[in-house]
Amino acid sequence: MFKSCCCHRFSVVLNHMASRKSHRFTQIAGASSSQLDAAKKPRTMTTNSTMKDEFAKHADYLNSLNEKRERVVKASRDVTMNSKKVIFQVHRISKYNKDEVLLKAENDLSAVTNQFMSKLVKELQGTDFWKLRRAYTPGVQEYIEAATLCRFCKTGTLLNLSEINSSLLALSDTTIEPLQINVLDYLLGVADVTGELMRLAIGRISDGEIEYAQKICQFVRDLYRELIVIVPLMDDNADMKKKMEVMLQSAIKIENACFSVHVRGSEYTPLLGTDNPDFSFLGVSDFE
């Protein structure tokens, strides 16, 4: 009987321990599942309305600035394309149609100013033109190149920055800060025009206008001599240094062409710009 009593108590203790262990396991499992559920729930940061409004203002400003940048890029692309057309028109010049070609080029340049530069000016009024310079500088440089080339072909002088900015003031609203082309963009555009002057000089030599080509050569020399002093003092001059190398190459090409014609003029000059060329130096009277 004592043995059966001990066995009964032992079984009761085992059952109690098993129930406690299963209960504890249930508690641990429940706690783990609640922790997993808490981890799966997204964390939310509570902020006050003032901070939300402030971030909303910044977001609206950045969105409007990006939209304006896209419009400025489009306007700059239009200015670039139509300014190139003005340059192509100038290259049609010859000693027989100089006035006619230059008149059409000036009219085309005025159309570029009134139709396309005006859009750029309206978009960039205020202070945004400093923030968006990289978006519009290609068009401005091409416009300066076309305007400078027209001025040189007409008067033989350089179009200065104040004249360009004065022409843009008429397109601006007087109550808002107007777009003013900065010195760097002006110098970059002037540096580009030397390449077009090189092509113009070669064309004038082939048409027999040697003196006009020499005038172009002297003008490009003067530009290079003046700019070579300024460029090392400029802060943002990486682009300008590259263009100075191209300017030097253009000046050398013009000099070589003028030098060849000057030295061997007795051979080449009769073939240039004459209606009755002389081929006697070739040992024949004329080509059949």
MIPADREN-165721 format. One line per field, with one value per residue (C-alpha): x, y, z; residue in one letter; chain. Coordinates in Angstrom, 1 decimal, m for minus. Example, Ala and Ser with C-alpha at 12.3 -4.5 7.8 and 13.67 -1.06 7.14 Angstrom:
c1 <- 12.3;13.7
c2 <- m4.5;m1.1
c3 <- 7.8;7.1
residuo <- A;S
cadena <- A;A
***
This chain:
c1 <- 0.0;2.8;4.3;1.0;0.7;4.2;3.6;0.4;2.2;5.0;2.6;0.8;4.1;5.0;1.7;2.0;5.5;4.3;1.4;3.6;6.1;3.4;1.9;5.3;5.9;2.6;3.5;6.9;5.3;2.7;5.3;7.4;4.4;3.5;7.1;7.1;3.8;5.2;8.3;6.1;4.1;5.5;7.0;5.4;7.1;4.7;5.5;3.8;1.9;4.5;7.3;5.1;4.1;7.7;8.8;5.8;7.0;10.5;9.1;6.9;9.8;12.1;9.3;8.7;12.5;12.9;9.9;11.5;14.8;13.1;11.5;14.9;16.7;14.0;14.3;18.1;17.9;15.7;18.1;21.1;19.4;18.3;21.5;23.3;21.1;22.2;25.8;25.2;23.5;26.7;28.8;26.9;28.6;30.6;32.0;29.0;26.2;27.7;25.1;22.2;23.5;24.3;20.9;19.1;21.5;20.6;16.9;17.3;19.2;16.5;13.9;16.0;16.1;12.4;11.0;13.5;15.7;12.6;11.3;14.6;14.6;11.0;11.9;15.0;13.8;14.5;17.4;16.9;19.3;22.2;20.9;20.0;23.2;24.2;20.8;20.9;24.6;24.9;22.1;23.5;27.0;25.7;23.6;26.7;28.7;26.1;25.7;29.5;30.0;27.3;28.8;32.3;31.2;29.3;31.6;34.9;34.5;33.7;30.3;30.7;28.8;27.0;25.4;24.1;22.7;21.1;19.3;17.9;16.6;13.9;12.6;12.5;9.9;11.2;9.7;11.8;15.5;16.3;18.5;22.0;24.6;27.6;31.2;32.1;29.3;30.3;33.9;33.0;30.8;33.5;36.1;33.7;33.4;37.1;36.3;33.7;36.0;38.6;36.1;35.1;38.7;39.4;36.2;37.3;40.7;39.1;37.0;40.0;39.4;42.9;42.7;39.5;41.1;44.1;41.7;40.1;43.6;44.5;41.2;41.7;45.3;44.1;41.4;43.8;46.4;43.9;42.2;45.5;46.1;42.7;42.1;44.7;43.0;39.6;38.2;36.0;38.3;38.4;36.1;37.9;41.3;40.0;38.6;41.8;43.6;41.0;41.4;45.1;44.6;42.2;44.6;47.4;45.2;44.3;47.9;49.1;46.5;47.3;51.0;50.7;48.7;51.1;54.3;52.9;50.6;52.0;50.7;47.5;46.1;45.1;43.0;41.1;38.0;38.7;36.4;39.4;41.9;45.4;46.9;50.1;52.2;51.1;52.5;49.1;47.0;43.7;41.8;39.6
c2 <- 0.0;2.3;1.5;2.3;5.6;6.7;5.8;7.9;10.9;10.6;10.5;13.6;15.5;14.5;15.5;18.9;19.5;18.6;21.0;23.8;23.2;23.1;26.3;28.0;26.9;28.3;31.6;31.7;30.9;33.5;36.1;35.2;35.5;38.9;40.1;38.8;40.6;43.8;43.5;43.0;46.1;49.2;51.8;55.2;58.4;60.9;64.4;67.7;69.5;72.4;70.1;68.4;71.8;72.9;69.8;70.1;73.7;72.4;69.6;72.0;74.3;71.5;70.2;73.7;74.2;70.9;71.7;75.1;73.5;71.3;74.4;76.2;73.3;73.2;77.0;76.8;74.0;76.2;79.1;76.9;75.4;78.7;80.5;77.8;78.7;82.3;81.2;79.0;82.0;84.1;81.5;82.0;85.3;86.2;89.4;89.6;89.2;90.4;93.1;90.8;87.9;90.0;91.7;88.3;87.1;90.1;89.6;85.9;87.0;89.4;86.6;84.4;87.2;88.0;84.5;82.2;84.3;86.1;82.7;82.1;85.6;85.1;81.8;83.1;86.4;86.8;84.9;81.5;82.2;81.6;78.2;77.1;78.3;74.8;74.4;77.5;78.2;76.2;78.3;81.6;80.7;79.8;83.1;85.1;83.3;84.1;87.8;88.3;86.8;89.1;92.1;91.4;90.7;94.0;96.4;94.4;95.0;92.9;92.9;93.7;92.2;95.5;95.7;92.1;92.7;95.9;94.1;91.6;94.3;95.2;91.6;91.6;92.8;96.0;95.0;91.8;91.3;90.8;88.0;89.3;87.2;86.7;87.3;83.6;82.7;85.8;84.8;81.2;82.4;84.7;81.9;79.8;82.4;82.1;78.7;80.2;83.0;80.4;78.8;82.2;83.2;80.0;80.7;84.3;83.1;80.6;83.5;85.8;88.2;88.0;91.3;90.3;87.0;88.9;91.2;88.1;86.7;89.9;90.0;86.4;87.2;90.1;88.0;85.3;87.8;89.5;86.3;84.5;87.1;86.8;83.1;82.2;84.7;83.2;80.9;78.5;78.3;74.6;75.0;78.2;76.5;73.9;76.6;78.5;75.5;75.4;79.1;78.8;76.0;78.2;81.2;79.0;77.6;81.2;82.3;79.3;79.9;83.7;82.9;80.4;82.8;85.7;83.7;81.8;84.5;84.5;80.9;81.0;84.5;84.3;81.2;83.0;85.1;85.8;85.1;84.4;82.3;82.0;78.5;79.5;78.5;74.9;75.0;75.1;77.9;76.6;73.5;71.9
c3 <- 0.0;0.8;m2.6;m4.4;m2.5;m3.5;m7.1;m7.1;m5.6;m8.1;m11.0;m9.7;m9.5;m13.0;m14.4;m12.6;m14.0;m17.5;m17.3;m16.0;m18.9;m21.5;m20.1;m20.1;m23.7;m24.7;m23.1;m24.9;m28.2;m27.7;m26.8;m29.9;m32.2;m30.8;m31.3;m34.9;m35.5;m34.0;m36.2;m39.4;m38.7;m40.5;m38.3;m38.5;m37.4;m35.9;m37.0;m36.3;m39.1;m39.2;m40.3;m42.9;m44.3;m44.5;m46.4;m48.7;m49.6;m50.4;m52.5;m54.5;m55.0;m56.3;m58.6;m60.1;m60.5;m62.4;m64.6;m65.3;m66.1;m68.7;m70.3;m70.3;m71.9;m74.7;m75.2;m75.3;m77.9;m80.1;m79.8;m80.7;m83.7;m85.2;m84.4;m86.4;m89.3;m89.0;m89.1;m92.2;m93.9;m93.3;m94.9;m98.2;m98.5;m101.6;m103.1;m105.3;m102.8;m99.5;m98.7;m99.6;m97.5;m94.5;m94.6;m94.5;m91.7;m89.6;m90.2;m89.2;m86.1;m85.1;m85.5;m83.2;m80.6;m80.7;m81.0;m79.1;m76.9;m75.6;m74.3;m72.5;m71.0;m69.7;m68.1;m66.4;m65.0;m61.4;m59.7;m61.2;m64.1;m61.8;m60.7;m64.2;m66.0;m67.2;m68.8;m71.0;m71.6;m74.8;m76.5;m75.2;m76.4;m79.9;m80.0;m79.1;m81.8;m84.4;m83.3;m83.2;m86.6;m88.2;m86.5;m87.8;m91.3;m91.4;m89.6;m88.9;m85.1;m82.1;m80.5;m76.8;m73.8;m72.9;m76.3;m76.1;m72.6;m73.7;m76.5;m74.0;m71.6;m74.2;m73.8;m70.0;m67.5;m65.8;m62.5;m62.3;m62.3;m66.0;m67.5;m68.1;m69.9;m67.7;m68.8;m68.9;m71.4;m73.5;m73.7;m74.5;m77.4;m78.7;m78.5;m80.7;m83.4;m84.3;m85.8;m88.1;m89.0;m90.0;m92.4;m93.7;m94.3;m96.3;m98.4;m99.1;m100.2;m102.6;m103.9;m104.5;m101.5;m100.1;m98.3;m96.5;m95.4;m94.0;m92.1;m90.6;m89.7;m87.9;m86.0;m84.8;m83.7;m81.7;m80.0;m79.1;m77.8;m75.5;m74.2;m73.5;m70.8;m69.3;m69.2;m66.5;m64.2;m64.5;m61.8;m63.9;m66.9;m67.8;m70.8;m71.8;m71.8;m74.3;m76.5;m76.4;m77.9;m80.7;m81.2;m81.6;m84.2;m86.1;m86.1;m87.4;m90.2;m91.3;m91.1;m93.2;m95.8;m96.1;m96.1;m98.9;m101.0;m100.3;m101.1;m104.1;m105.2;m108.7;m109.1;m107.2;m107.6;m111.3;m110.4;m107.6;m108.4;m112.1;m115.0;m117.3;m115.4;m116.7;m116.9;m118.6;m115.6;m116.2;m119.7;m121.5;m122.8;m121.4;m120.5;m123.2
residuo <- M;F;K;S;C;C;C;H;R;F;S;V;V;L;N;H;M;A;S;R;K;S;H;R;F;T;Q;I;A;G;A;S;S;S;Q;L;D;A;A;K;K;P;R;T;M;T;T;N;S;T;M;K;D;E;F;A;K;H;A;D;Y;L;N;S;L;N;E;K;R;E;R;V;V;K;A;S;R;D;V;T;M;N;S;K;K;V;I;F;Q;V;H;R;I;S;K;Y;N;K;D;E;V;L;L;K;A;E;N;D;L;S;A;V;T;N;Q;F;M;S;K;L;V;K;E;L;Q;G;T;D;F;W;K;L;R;R;A;Y;T;P;G;V;Q;E;Y;I;E;A;A;T;L;C;R;F;C;K;T;G;T;L;L;N;L;S;E;I;N;S;S;L;L;A;L;S;D;T;T;I;E;P;L;Q;I;N;V;L;D;Y;L;L;G;V;A;D;V;T;G;E;L;M;R;L;A;I;G;R;I;S;D;G;E;I;E;Y;A;Q;K;I;C;Q;F;V;R;D;L;Y;R;E;L;I;V;I;V;P;L;M;D;D;N;A;D;M;K;K;K;M;E;V;M;L;Q;S;A;I;K;I;E;N;A;C;F;S;V;H;V;R;G;S;E;Y;T;P;L;L;G;T;D;N;P;D;F;S;F;L;G;V;S;D;F;E
cadena <- A;A;A;A;A;A;A;A;A;A;A;A;A;A;A;A;A;A;A;A;A;A;A;A;A;A;A;A;A;A;A;A;A;A;A;A;A;A;A;A;A;A;A;A;A;A;A;A;A;A;A;A;A;A;A;A;A;A;A;A;A;A;A;A;A;A;A;A;A;A;A;A;A;A;A;A;A;A;A;A;A;A;A;A;A;A;A;A;A;A;A;A;A;A;A;A;A;A;A;A;A;A;A;A;A;A;A;A;A;A;A;A;A;A;A;A;A;A;A;A;A;A;A;A;A;A;A;A;A;A;A;A;A;A;A;A;A;A;A;A;A;A;A;A;A;A;A;A;A;A;A;A;A;A;A;A;A;A;A;A;A;A;A;A;A;A;A;A;A;A;A;A;A;A;A;A;A;A;A;A;A;A;A;A;A;A;A;A;A;A;A;A;A;A;A;A;A;A;A;A;A;A;A;A;A;A;A;A;A;A;A;A;A;A;A;A;A;A;A;A;A;A;A;A;A;A;A;A;A;A;A;A;A;A;A;A;A;A;A;A;A;A;A;A;A;A;A;A;A;A;A;A;A;A;A;A;A;A;A;A;A;A;A;A;A;A;A;A;A;A;A;A;A;A;A;A;A;A;A;A;A;A;A;A;A;A;A;A
***
